[in-house]
């Protein structure tokens, strides 16, 4: 689907790409720093991941209304600079001999909170920047970029960590946010901000407005509960899969990296196919089929065993799952943007991100306890069984008639 989306989208896409690659290059750096540099125990390492998600989500609650009433490009630039300063503080304090576990926890919360605000602002700005009938193509390009970065980033980051140490990769991640801010700064044209009366102050009720809008719309409500549940159950098994492959089955590090890096190529393929499949088979049919398939494949991880057969099982299952996610996610993101008015977009996206992160943090802890009481493989199997029921939360055919209707021009382009 060769569609020209304009120079402004090109700069926004470039900014997203460079920060995404930076994030995946530094993937796993914080746990390594906690273990190798600060000699933190296993519980502290787990807490670093779960608490960072949960606290960032809670702190970000007032950000939805705040972002909504401000021009989006300055917000994106500010959030990139906040993330740059937070990440850059790690190598600086390390060189000064002042790095601590508490600082890693604060940096994790600050970058997570800024990431939620950036996502809300960039989603609202994308709706302003790109025509409604081109949103699926634009979201497909973002999705494809994310999966390529997932495939390339961790192996490259692992090589950098092996050669130069985890501190250097954190510095590279910090630099990526500075480059992202420069990319957003290069965008030319108007901006978008929801109007607010000068004398009106934010009320406590405004904090829940994003959730109220989601729950009021029957399609968004179903997509919301489906996506939050699926992402939470999938993310809950990732630490357990690491324990299973590295701890119990003693996979070498390169096989472990291959098991997660190679399947990510399927996400790129799925994202490239998403718009074509919608054009041929209709938006609703592709959404439902890919949504069902992405809930079926994770159960295959219950058959993971030691050795090469286990490695191939993980690669095949993850590749099928991620390919379906690559098809599903752009349609899901486009439907969400098209069903949300311009003056509610940032609040809806913030509420969505907060809910996803809280669900992921909670389910990670619950599944950690479940794996302790049973076994990692048993806990992974339970997640796969529960995922089988999640397609029941997807929208009904009567709620999403095909063909997709583009958002009115004045709704998408208004400033």
GILIN-V27159 format. One record per residue. N is the residue number from 1. SS is DSSP state (~ for helix, > for strand, _ for the rest). D_LAST is the distance of its C-alpha to the last C-alpha in whole Angstrom. Layout:
# GILIN-V27159
N;SS;D_LAST
N;SS;D_LAST
This chain:
# GILIN-V27159
1;_;28
2;_;27
3;_;23
4;_;21
5;_;18
6;~;17
7;~;18
8;~;15
9;~;16
10;~;20
11;~;19
12;~;17
13;~;20
14;~;23
15;~;22
16;~;22
17;~;25
18;~;27
19;~;26
20;~;28
21;~;31
22;~;31
23;~;31
24;~;34
25;~;36
26;_;36
27;_;37
28;_;40
29;~;40
30;~;40
31;~;43
32;~;45
33;~;44
34;~;45
35;~;48
36;~;50
37;~;49
38;_;49
39;_;51
40;_;49
41;_;51
42;~;49
43;~;48
44;~;46
45;~;44
46;~;43
47;~;42
48;~;40
49;~;38
50;~;38
51;~;37
52;~;34
53;~;33
54;~;33
55;~;33
56;~;29
57;~;28
58;~;30
59;~;28
60;~;25
61;~;25
62;~;23
63;~;20
64;~;18
65;~;17
66;~;17
67;~;14
68;~;12
69;_;11
70;_;11
71;_;9
72;~;11
73;~;12
74;~;14
75;~;15
76;~;17
77;~;18
78;~;20
79;~;21
80;~;23
81;~;25
82;~;26
83;~;27
84;~;29
85;~;30
86;~;32
87;~;33
88;~;34
89;~;36
90;~;39
91;~;40
92;~;41
93;~;42
94;~;44
95;~;46
96;_;47
97;_;48
98;_;46
99;_;44
100;_;44
101;~;44
102;~;42
103;~;39
104;~;39
105;~;38
106;~;35
107;~;34
108;~;33
109;~;32
110;~;29
111;~;28
112;~;28
113;~;26
114;~;24
115;~;23
116;~;22
117;~;19
118;~;19
119;~;19
120;~;16
121;~;14
122;~;14
123;~;14
124;~;11
125;~;10
126;~;12
127;~;11
128;~;7
129;~;10
130;_;13
131;_;13
132;~;15
133;~;18
134;~;18
135;~;17
136;~;21
137;~;22
138;~;20
139;~;21
140;~;24
141;~;24
142;~;23
143;~;26
144;~;28
145;~;28
146;~;28
147;~;32
148;~;33
149;~;32
150;~;34
151;~;37
152;~;37
153;~;36
154;~;39
155;~;42
156;~;41
157;~;40
158;~;43
159;~;45
160;~;43
161;~;44
162;~;48
163;~;48
164;~;46
165;_;46
166;~;43
167;~;42
168;~;41
169;~;39
170;~;37
171;~;36
172;~;35
173;~;32
174;~;31
175;~;31
176;~;29
177;~;26
178;~;26
179;~;26
180;~;23
181;~;21
182;~;22
183;~;21
184;~;17
185;~;18
186;_;18
187;_;15
188;_;14
189;_;10
190;_;7
191;_;6
192;_;4
193;_;7
194;_;8
195;_;10
196;_;13
197;_;16
198;_;18
199;_;21
200;_;20
201;_;22
202;_;21
203;_;24
204;~;26
205;~;25
206;~;22
207;~;23
208;~;24
209;~;21
210;~;20
211;~;24
212;~;24
213;~;21
214;~;23
215;~;26
216;~;25
217;_;24
218;~;27
219;~;26
220;~;24
221;~;27
222;~;29
223;~;27
224;~;27
225;~;31
226;~;32
227;~;30
228;~;31
229;~;34
230;~;35
231;~;33
232;~;35
233;~;38
234;~;38
235;~;37
236;~;40
237;~;42
238;~;41
239;~;43
240;~;46
241;~;46
242;~;46
243;~;49
244;~;51
245;~;51
246;~;51
247;~;54
248;~;56
249;_;56
250;_;56
251;_;53
252;_;53
253;~;50
254;~;49
255;~;50
256;~;47
257;~;45
258;~;45
259;~;45
260;~;42
261;~;40
262;_;42
263;_;40
264;~;37
265;~;37
266;~;37
267;~;33
268;~;32
269;~;34
270;~;33
271;~;29
272;~;30
273;~;32
274;~;29
275;~;27
276;~;31
277;~;32
278;~;29
279;~;30
280;~;33
281;~;34
282;_;31
283;~;28
284;~;30
285;~;34
286;~;32
287;~;31
288;~;34
289;~;36
290;~;35
291;~;34
292;~;38
293;~;39
294;~;37
295;~;39
296;~;42
297;~;43
298;~;43
299;~;46
300;~;48
301;~;48
302;~;50
303;~;53
304;_;52
305;_;55
306;_;57
307;~;57
308;~;56
309;~;55
310;~;53
311;~;51
312;~;51
313;~;50
314;~;47
315;~;46
316;~;46
317;~;44
318;~;41
319;~;41
320;~;41
321;~;38
322;~;36
323;~;36
324;~;35
325;~;32
326;~;31
327;~;31
328;~;29
329;~;27
330;~;24
331;~;25
332;~;24
333;~;21
334;~;20
335;~;21
336;~;19
337;~;16
338;~;16
339;_;18
340;_;15
341;_;12
342;~;9
343;~;10
344;~;13
345;~;13
346;~;14
347;~;17
348;~;18
349;~;18
350;~;20
351;~;22
352;~;23
353;~;24
354;~;26
355;~;28
356;~;29
357;~;30
358;~;32
359;~;34
360;~;35
361;~;36
362;~;38
363;~;39
364;~;40
365;~;43
366;~;44
367;~;45
368;~;46
369;~;49
370;~;49
371;~;50
372;~;53
373;~;54
374;_;55
375;_;54
376;~;51
377;~;51
378;~;52
379;~;49
380;~;47
381;~;49
382;~;47
383;~;44
384;~;44
385;~;46
386;~;43
387;~;41
388;_;42
389;_;41
390;~;38
391;~;37
392;~;38
393;~;34
394;_;32
395;_;31
396;_;33
397;~;33
398;~;32
399;~;29
400;_;28
401;_;29
402;_;29
403;_;27
404;_;24
405;_;21
406;_;18
407;_;15
408;_;14
409;~;12
410;~;9
411;~;9
412;~;9
413;~;6
414;_;4
415;_;0
